Amino acid sequence: MPKAIVLINTEVGAEEEVLNEVKNIENVKDAYMVYGIYDIVAEVEADSVEKLRKAISETLRKIPKVRSTITLIVVESLTKK
């Protein structure tokens, strides 16, 4: 199942508003408000690469007050129990 980590920059003061919108996107599995260069980190997962692309490009990136994103496509993961 294709997965990506998306690093999101928002307009100043809009972090919580954007986080709430990100959490409502169907393909977002987890999202966190963070301190540092980026404001939000989201884990996005979909059934296909095309659905993953649409979730990021056509939904997440078009949220009002999102200034920029960087997408990291996951190639391998390790889940600890």
Buried (B, 14 or more C-beta within 10 A) or exposed (E): EBBBBBBBBBEEEBBEBBBEBBEEBEBBEEBEBBEEEBBBBBBBBBEEEEBBBBBBEEBBBEBEBBEEBEBEEBEEEEEEE
